[in-house]
Amino acid sequence: MIFILWAIRVGVSGVIIALSGIAFMPREAACRLIPLQKFLTNQIERRRAGL
């Protein structure tokens, strides 16, 4: 499960980086993905801690 969450987080990070580098409108879309990235990071850390 951690691996799946980690893989999704890596994918979201890649999309954020790609959209940030293209133009203003995609940068706005990338900004909307940042909360998803934070959520996935928190879930991964929580599962690693065994909570």
ABEGO torsion letter per residue (X at the ends): XAAAAAAAAAAAAAAAAAAAAABAAAAAAAAAAAAAAAAAAAAAAAAAAGX
